[in-house]
Amino acid sequence: MSSDSFGRAEGLSAPSRRRFVQGLAVGGAVATLGLWPRSSWAVKAEGLPNVLSGTDFDLTIGETPMNFTGATRPAITVNGSVPAPLLRWREGTTVNLRVRNALPPGSIHGDQTSIHWHGILLPADMDGVPGLSFNGIHRGETYHYRFNVVQGGTYWYHSHSGFQEQAGLYGPLVIEPLEPEPFAYDRDYVVMLSDWTDLDPNSLFARLKKRSDFDNFSKQTVGDFFDDVKQHGLAATVEDRKMWGQMRMTPTDLSDVNGNTYTFLMNGTTSLGNWTGLFRSGEKVRLRFINGSAMTYFDVRIPGLKMTVVAADGQYVRPVTVDEFRIATAETFDVIVEPTGQDAFTIFAQDSGRTGYISGTLAVREGLRAPVPNVDPKPLLTMDDMGHGGMGGGGHDMSSMSHGAMAGGAMAGMDHSGHDMSSMAGGAMAGGSMAGMDHGAGGMQEHPASETGNPLVDMQTMAPAPRLDDPGIGLRDNGRRVLTYADLRSTFRDPDGREPGRTVELHLTGHMERFAWSFDGVKFADAEPLRLNYGERMRIVLVNDTMMSHPIHLHGMWSDLEDESGNFMVRKHTIDMPPGTRRSYRVRADALGRWAYHCHLLYHMEAGMFREVRVEE
């Protein structure tokens, strides 16, 4: 039996052997199952083998056997560990990092490697992107990274070569700031979340290209159809199913790869491994959450504790207290908690598709656990979620939709003032373009000509909105206070202060069935670089024309997110773009050179959602 068919047969429908041993395995270079919990990983801890601090570092990239599921597989490791060692730098110093490629001949992960320092401001030749900033590190070679550290906060690092990031080459990075921090705490822990698969990542990518819905075990059933008929009526339900069918999509398609393939990890440990951070009652504990996954959005909470968010993507924000937050791939959030009243609390991170979770513990001593909550019910996407003006499902009125309101992935001849769907009839959607639509205030969303009739584009959003105050699909009205982007405000004003001199609009595009992803319907291989003038202040507007969320990362420069009125909100290095959203941010082109700009979902990037940015004098 092939590895693909084995994984397919062992889904989440029952406590299978695979899922059982996932709980037993603890991360590490092991040939057999490890049943002991990993020691606490404190940022300030002394003598831990996976914490390196100072200004000079020797990092060796190699292959190490790892066992997270009951099967031993080769992982890409740094100094033999997954995650890679926690690196501690100090703002105002110069770091020297000698990275040696010790990958064995014939490795399935290739003979070249690299390290990208995610969110770090540095010269282009230190950024670590083969083909753009340097030639990569070939087997037997050592590359000397050397640059000044000009910022503080919580960041991370990972490979930018092939699928090595999926195979284990990622690690946390903490930079101690020069100035005192605007908050106090007694203990300090990194909590790095990630996803692991026993499959060769190249095989997983090939599977996605052949069957992008392989992991979608929750497609709607006949029973769901009749439930919707009772709620919305037969005609509206039939039209809703037609719309999804004509887009070749399903409202349960929340993630491309999920817990049916992945084992989720916390600091390189499975849930039964029970990563534990110690505390004394009444202490303030800082938790530095890093999403180092390849493809997974996590929803994080600690039942019984409030979390005060104090930093996002390494930059201080005005404190905001929440019960839960969604962390997109590549984002970081620093929170402070004050555990008291019980001896143990569960750190619970479920994937946004609700197919699994990873948990750890805050406790007064090793070996304790608190109850682990159930995974929340799986949410359903609606047309409103995808910026189609409130069409279909999710409590929206579908009763007036008739006569093939949707076809071909585009919209035409529709009046959406107040989302009145009464005019949808006689094939309101057809072809590959949009025309004659009145959205009332704001008008309709225009699309680049490169999307028209494009076989790589299977849908376009009609009425995108920033939705900065939206907790996200599956988090709305759940009885918990959930962080939104609207809650995030930097503790400083716009560091540039100038109004943008120009605006560039880019559309996030894709074709689900073909697993093709791009900007403006143009994949990386066919795209011209985005050229910025050195020193300019410009605005980037992103429009998500797909039904998937995309965390967009610009290398080398900050992304200063704006509110709906164009006012500076928060400085980030990764901007999450949920389906059907239109968000804008300012960029100061203060870093000469060639830079990567891409979706940080690894397989989306590899499938074409990648652009080169050139900053030129």
C-alpha positions in Angstrom: 0.0 0.0 0.0 1.4 3.4 -0.9 2.0 6.1 1.8 -0.8 8.2 0.3 -3.4 5.4 0.5 -2.2 4.6 4.0 -2.7 8.2 5.1 -6.1 8.4 3.5 -7.3 5.2 5.1 -6.3 6.4 8.6 -8.3 9.6 8.9 -9.8 11.2 12.1 -13.0 9.2 12.0 -11.7 6.8 14.7 -8.9 6.7 17.2 -6.6 4.9 14.8 -3.2 3.5 15.5 -1.6 6.5 13.7 -3.5 9.0 15.9 -2.8 7.0 19.0 1.0 6.8 18.5 1.0 10.5 17.6 0.1 11.1 21.1 2.9 9.0 22.4 5.7 10.3 20.4 7.9 13.1 21.7 10.0 15.2 19.4 13.7 14.5 19.1 16.2 12.5 17.3 14.9 9.1 18.3 14.7 5.7 16.8 12.0 4.5 19.1 9.0 6.1 20.9 9.9 8.5 23.6 7.4 8.6 26.5 9.0 11.3 28.7 7.9 14.9 28.6 10.3 17.5 27.3 11.9 19.9 29.7 10.6 23.4 30.0 12.0 25.7 27.3 12.5 29.0 29.0 14.0 31.9 27.1 16.2 32.9 30.1 17.1 29.3 31.1 20.7 28.5 31.3 22.4 25.4 30.0 19.7 24.0 27.8 21.2 22.4 24.7 18.7 23.9 22.3 19.3 27.6 23.4 22.2 29.5 21.9 23.0 33.1 22.8 25.6 35.7 22.0 27.0 37.1 18.7 28.8 34.1 17.2 27.0 30.9 16.1 27.8 27.7 14.3 24.8 26.1 12.8 25.0 22.7 11.0 22.1 21.7 8.7 21.8 18.0 8.3 19.4 15.0 8.3 18.4 13.3 11.6 15.9 10.5 12.1 12.8 11.7 13.9 9.8 9.9 15.3 6.6 11.8 16.0 4.0 9.2 14.9 5.4 5.8 15.5 7.4 5.8 12.2 10.9 7.1 11.9 11.5 9.6 9.1 14.4 11.8 8.1 14.0 15.4 9.2 16.0 18.4 8.2 17.6 19.6 11.5 19.9 22.4 12.7 22.5 21.0 15.2 20.4 17.8 15.3 17.1 19.3 16.6 13.5 20.1 15.6 12.8 22.9 16.0 16.2 24.4 15.4 17.9 25.9 18.4 16.4 29.0 20.0 18.8 31.8 19.1 19.1 34.8 21.5 20.5 38.0 20.1 20.8 41.5 21.5 19.7 44.7 19.7 22.7 46.8 18.8 25.2 44.0 18.3 26.6 42.4 15.1 25.9 38.7 14.8 28.0 36.2 12.9 26.3 32.9 11.9 28.3 30.3 10.1 25.8 27.9 8.5 27.2 24.6 7.2 25.4 22.3 4.8 25.9 18.7 6.0 23.0 17.2 4.1 23.9 13.6 3.0 24.3 12.7 -0.6 21.0 11.5 -2.2 18.9 13.3 0.4 15.2 13.6 -0.6 15.4 17.2 0.5 18.1 18.1 -2.0 21.7 19.1 -1.9 21.2 22.9 -1.4 20.0 24.7 1.8 19.5 28.1 3.2 18.3 30.1 6.2 16.0 33.1 6.0 15.7 35.3 9.1 12.0 36.0 9.1 11.1 39.6 9.8 14.7 40.7 10.3 15.9 44.0 8.7 19.3 43.2 7.0 21.2 43.6 3.8 19.7 41.7 0.8 22.6 39.3 0.5 22.0 38.2 4.1 18.3 37.5 3.6 18.8 33.8 2.6 16.6 33.3 -0.4 18.3 31.2 -3.1 18.0 32.8 -6.6 17.3 36.2 -5.3 19.7 37.2 -2.5 22.4 34.5 -2.9 23.1 31.2 -4.5 22.1 29.0 -1.7 24.4 26.8 0.5 25.5 23.7 -1.4 26.5 20.5 0.2 29.8 20.8 2.0 29.8 24.6 1.9 29.5 27.1 4.8 27.8 30.5 4.4 28.7 33.3 6.7 25.8 35.5 7.6 26.9 38.7 9.2 24.7 41.8 9.9 23.8 44.3 12.5 20.8 43.7 14.8 18.6 46.8 14.6 15.4 45.6 16.3 14.1 43.7 19.3 11.3 41.2 19.8 10.1 37.7 18.9 10.9 36.3 15.4 11.9 33.0 13.8 14.0 31.6 11.1 13.5 28.9 8.5 14.8 27.4 5.2 13.9 29.0 1.9 15.0 26.0 -0.1 12.4 23.6 -1.5 10.2 22.1 1.2 12.9 21.9 3.9 10.8 24.1 6.2 8.1 21.4 6.2 10.7 18.8 7.0 11.9 20.5 10.2 14.2 23.4 9.3 12.6 26.2 11.4 13.5 27.7 14.8 12.7 30.5 17.2 14.6 33.8 17.5 14.4 36.2 20.4 16.1 39.6 20.3 16.6 41.4 23.6 15.8 45.1 23.1 18.1 48.0 24.0 15.4 50.0 25.8 13.3 48.6 28.7 10.2 46.9 27.6 6.8 48.6 28.4 5.5 45.7 30.5 6.8 43.4 33.3 6.9 39.6 33.6 8.6 37.0 35.8 9.0 34.1 33.3 9.5 34.0 29.6 8.7 31.0 27.3 8.7 30.4 23.6 5.7 28.5 22.3 6.5 27.4 18.8 3.6 25.8 16.9 4.2 23.7 13.8 3.0 20.8 11.6 4.7 17.6 10.7 4.1 14.9 8.1 5.7 11.6 7.6 5.2 12.0 3.9 8.0 13.3 1.7 7.0 16.9 1.3 7.6 16.6 -2.5 5.1 13.8 -2.6 2.6 15.8 -0.6 2.9 18.7 -3.1 2.4 16.3 -6.0 -0.7 14.9 -4.3 -2.1 18.4 -3.9 -1.5 19.1 -7.6 -3.5 15.9 -8.4 -6.1 16.0 -5.7 -6.3 19.3 -3.9 -9.3 18.1 -1.8 -7.6 14.9 -0.5 -7.7 16.0 3.1 -11.3 17.3 2.9 -13.1 14.5 4.8 -16.1 16.7 5.7 -17.9 17.4 2.4 -21.6 18.1 2.7 -23.9 15.1 2.7 -27.4 14.3 1.6 -28.4 14.9 5.3 -26.9 18.3 5.2 -28.9 19.0 2.0 -32.2 18.2 3.6 -31.3 20.2 6.7 -30.6 23.2 4.5 -33.9 22.7 2.6 -35.8 22.9 6.0 -34.0 26.1 6.9 -33.8 27.9 3.5 -36.2 26.2 1.2 -35.6 23.8 -1.8 -35.0 26.4 -4.5 -32.4 28.4 -2.5 -30.6 25.3 -1.4 -30.4 23.9 -4.9 -29.0 27.2 -6.1 -26.5 27.3 -3.3 -25.2 23.8 -4.2 -25.1 24.9 -7.9 -23.0 27.9 -7.1 -20.4 25.9 -5.1 -20.4 23.2 -7.9 -19.9 25.7 -10.7 -17.0 27.1 -8.8 -15.6 23.6 -8.2 -15.4 24.3 -4.5 -17.0 23.2 -1.3 -17.9 25.3 1.8 -16.0 22.8 4.0 -12.7 23.4 2.1 -11.0 25.4 4.9 -7.5 24.2 4.5 -5.5 22.4 1.9 -3.6 20.1 4.3 -4.9 19.4 7.8 -4.9 17.0 10.7 -5.7 14.1 8.5 -2.2 14.4 7.2 -0.4 16.5 9.8 0.7 15.9 13.4 0.8 19.2 15.2 3.7 20.0 17.4 4.4 22.5 20.3 8.2 23.2 20.6 8.8 19.9 18.8 6.6 17.9 21.0 3.2 16.1 20.5 0.3 16.6 22.8 1.0 13.5 24.9 4.6 14.6 25.2 3.1 17.6 27.0 5.5 20.5 26.7 5.3 22.2 30.1 6.2 25.7 31.2 6.5 26.1 35.0 5.1 29.0 37.1 4.5 30.0 40.7 1.0 31.2 41.5 0.6 34.9 40.9 3.6 35.3 38.6 3.3 37.0 35.2 4.4 34.7 32.5 5.3 35.9 29.0 4.5 33.4 26.2 6.0 34.1 22.8 3.8 32.3 20.3 5.3 31.6 16.9 3.5 29.9 14.1 6.3 28.0 12.4 4.0 25.7 10.4 4.1 25.1 6.7 0.3 25.3 6.1 -1.7 25.6 9.4 -3.6 28.5 11.0 -3.9 27.9 14.7 -6.6 29.2 17.1 -5.0 29.5 20.5 -6.5 29.8 24.0 -5.7 28.8 27.6 -9.0 27.9 29.3 -9.2 29.6 32.6 -6.8 32.4 31.8 -7.0 35.7 30.0 -4.2 36.6 27.7 -2.9 40.1 27.3 -1.4 40.6 23.9 1.6 43.0 24.1 3.5 42.4 20.8 2.7 41.3 17.3 5.4 40.2 14.8 8.1 41.4 17.2 6.7 45.0 17.6 5.0 46.3 20.7 1.2 46.9 20.6 -1.1 48.6 23.1 -2.1 45.8 25.5 -5.4 44.1 24.7 -6.8 41.3 26.8 -8.5 38.4 25.0 -9.6 34.8 25.6 -8.4 33.5 22.2 -6.5 34.5 19.0 -5.9 33.2 15.6 -2.3 33.1 14.5 -1.6 32.8 10.8 1.4 30.9 9.5 4.5 33.0 10.1 3.0 35.4 12.5 4.1 35.9 16.1 2.2 37.1 19.1 3.6 37.8 22.6 1.1 37.5 25.5 1.2 37.8 29.2 -0.8 35.6 31.5 -1.1 35.5 35.3 -1.9 31.9 36.3 -3.4 31.5 39.7 -6.1 29.5 41.5 -5.1 26.1 40.1 -1.9 24.1 39.6 -2.2 23.5 35.8 -3.6 25.2 32.7 -3.8 23.8 29.2 -2.3 25.7 26.3 -4.7 24.6 23.5 -4.1 25.3 19.8 -6.7 23.9 17.3 -6.3 24.2 13.6 -8.7 26.5 11.8 -10.1 23.6 9.9 -11.0 21.9 13.2 -9.3 18.6 12.3 -6.9 18.4 15.2 -5.0 20.3 17.9 -1.8 20.5 19.8 -1.7 21.1 23.6 0.8 21.8 26.3 0.7 22.8 29.9 1.5 25.7 32.3 2.0 24.0 35.7 3.5 24.5 39.1 5.6 21.3 38.6 6.4 18.8 35.9 3.9 16.0 35.2 0.7 17.9 35.7 -2.1 18.3 33.2 -5.4 20.2 33.0 -8.4 19.1 31.0 -8.1 19.5 27.3 -11.1 21.0 25.6 -12.9 19.4 22.6 -12.1 20.7 19.1 -14.8 23.2 18.1 -17.4 22.3 15.4 -16.3 22.6 11.9 -17.5 25.9 10.4 -18.9 26.3 6.8 -17.8 28.9 4.3 -20.5 31.2 2.9 -20.6 33.4 -0.2 -20.4 36.3 2.2 -17.1 35.0 3.6 -15.7 35.2 0.0 -16.7 38.7 -0.6 -19.7 37.8 -2.8 -22.1 40.3 -1.1 -24.0 38.0 1.2 -25.0 35.3 -1.2 -25.9 31.9 0.1 -25.8 30.0 3.4 -24.7 31.1 6.8 -28.1 32.6 7.6 -28.2 34.7 4.5 -31.4 34.9 2.4 -31.0 32.6 -0.6 -34.7 32.5 -1.5 -34.5 34.8 -4.5 -31.6 33.2 -6.2 -32.6 31.4 -9.4 -31.8 30.4 -12.9 -28.1 29.8 -12.6 -27.0 32.9 -10.7 -23.4 31.8 -10.9 -21.3 30.3 -13.6 -17.7 30.5 -14.7 -16.3 32.1 -11.6 -17.3 35.8 -12.3 -20.2 38.2 -11.8 -22.2 40.3 -14.2 -25.3 42.6 -14.3 -26.1 42.5 -10.6 -27.4 45.1 -8.2 -26.0 44.5 -4.7 -27.3 47.7 -3.0 -28.3 46.4 0.4 -27.5 42.9 -0.9 -30.9 42.6 -2.6 -30.7 39.4 -4.6 -34.1 39.8 -6.3 -32.5 40.7 -9.6 -30.4 37.6 -9.8 -32.0 35.6 -12.6 -31.3 34.2 -16.1 -27.7 33.5 -15.6 -26.5 36.5 -13.7 -23.0 35.1 -13.6 -21.3 34.0 -16.8 -17.9 34.0 -18.5 -14.7 35.3 -16.9 -15.5 39.0 -16.3 -17.7 41.3 -14.4 -19.9 44.2 -15.6 -22.8 46.4 -14.8 -22.7 45.9 -11.0 -23.8 48.5 -8.5 -22.7 47.8 -4.9 -24.2 51.0 -3.6 -21.6 52.9 -1.6 -18.1 51.9 -2.7 -19.0 50.5 -6.2 -17.8 47.1 -7.5 -14.4 45.6 -7.2 -12.4 45.9 -10.4 -10.0 43.1 -11.5 -6.8 43.1 -13.5 -7.1 42.2 -17.2 -4.7 39.3 -16.5 -7.5 37.5 -14.6 -10.0 37.6 -17.5 -10.5 34.2 -19.1 -7.5 32.9 -17.1 -7.4 29.1 -16.6 -5.4 29.7 -13.3 -8.3 31.8 -11.8 -11.5 30.0 -10.7 -13.2 32.9 -8.8 -13.1 36.6 -8.2 -14.5 38.5 -5.2 -17.3 40.9 -5.9 -17.5 43.0 -2.7 -14.3 42.7 -0.7 -14.0 44.5 2.6 -11.1 45.0 5.1 -13.0 43.1 7.8 -10.4 44.1 10.3 -12.8 43.6 13.2 -13.8 40.1 12.1 -12.4 37.4 14.4 -12.4 35.0 11.4 -14.3 32.0 10.1 -15.1 29.6 12.9 -14.4 32.2 15.7 -17.5 34.5 15.4 -19.9 34.5 18.3 -18.2 31.6 20.1 -18.7 33.1 23.5 -15.1 34.0 23.9 -13.3 37.4 23.4 -11.3 36.8 20.2 -8.5 39.1 19.0 -9.0 40.9 15.7 -6.6 43.0 13.6 -8.8 46.0 14.6 -7.6 45.4 18.2 -3.9 45.8 17.2 -2.4 49.3 17.6 1.3 49.9 17.6 2.6 51.8 20.6 4.3 54.3 18.2 3.0 56.5 15.4 3.7 55.8 11.8 7.5 55.7 11.8 7.7 57.3 8.3 5.0 59.9 8.6 4.7 60.6 4.8 1.6 59.9 2.8 2.2 57.2 0.2 3.3 58.6 -3.1 1.6 55.8 -5.1 -0.6 52.8 -4.7 -0.1 49.3 -6.1 -3.0 46.9 -6.1 -2.4 43.2 -6.3 -4.9 40.4 -6.3 -4.4 37.0 -4.7 -5.6 34.5 -7.2 -5.9 30.7 -7.5 -7.5 27.7 -9.0 -8.5 25.2 -6.3 -8.9 22.1 -8.4 -5.6 22.7 -10.2 -3.9 23.8 -7.0 -2.5 26.9 -8.9 -1.8 30.1 -6.9 -0.6 33.4 -8.1 -0.7 37.2 -7.9 -3.1 38.8 -10.5 -3.4 35.3 -12.2 0.3 35.3 -13.1 2.4 32.7 -11.5 5.9 33.6 -10.4 7.7 32.0 -13.4 5.8 34.4 -15.7 5.7 37.5 -13.6 7.7 40.7 -13.8 9.3 42.0 -10.6 7.5 44.6 -8.6 9.9 47.6 -8.8 10.1 50.1 -5.9 12.1 53.3 -5.9 14.6 53.5 -3.0 13.3 55.7 -0.2 9.7 56.0 -1.5 6.7 55.6 0.7 4.1 53.6 -1.1 0.8 51.7 -0.5 0.1 48.1 -1.3 -3.5 47.1 -1.6 -4.2 43.3 -1.5 -7.5 41.8 -2.7 -8.1 38.1 -2.0 -10.0 36.6 -4.9 -9.7 33.1 -3.5 -11.7 31.1 -0.9 -8.5 30.5 1.1 -6.7 32.6 3.6 -3.2 33.8 2.7 -0.5 35.1 5.1 1.5 37.5 2.9 5.1 38.3 3.8 7.3 41.0 2.3 11.0 40.4 3.0 13.4 43.2 4.1 10.8 45.9 4.9 8.0 46.5 7.3 4.3 46.3 6.3 2.4 49.1 8.1 -1.2 48.0 8.1 -3.9 50.7 7.7 -7.5 50.9 8.8 -10.4 51.5 6.5 -9.7 55.2 6.4 -6.0 54.8 5.5 -4.7 55.6 9.0 -1.7 53.7 10.3 -2.7 50.9 12.7 0.1 48.4 13.4 3.5 47.4 12.0 3.8 43.8 10.9 6.0 41.5 8.8 3.1 39.2 7.8 -0.4 40.4 6.8 -3.2 37.8 7.0 -5.6 38.0 4.1 -8.9 36.0 4.8 -11.1 35.1 1.8 -13.0 38.1 0.3 -10.9 40.7 2.0 -9.3 43.9 0.7 -6.5 45.3 3.0 -3.9 48.0 2.6 -0.6 48.7 4.1 2.3 51.2 3.7 5.8 50.2 2.8 9.0 52.3 3.0 11.4 51.1 0.4 14.5 51.6 2.5 16.3 48.4 1.6 18.1 48.1 -1.7 18.2 44.8 -3.5 16.1 41.9 -4.6 13.5 40.7 -2.1 10.9 37.9 -1.9 7.2 38.7 -1.6 4.9 35.7 -1.2 2.2 33.8 0.5 3.7 32.0 3.5 1.6 28.9 3.0 4.5 26.8 1.8 2.7 24.9 -1.0 0.9 28.1 -2.2 4.3 29.8 -2.5 5.8 26.8 -4.4 2.7 26.7 -6.7 3.2 30.3 -7.8 2.0 32.9 -5.3 5.4 34.5 -5.2 6.8 37.8 -6.6 10.2 39.4 -6.7 10.4 42.9 -5.3 13.3 45.1 -6.5 14.2 48.2 -4.6 16.3 50.3 -7.0 17.9 53.8 -6.9 
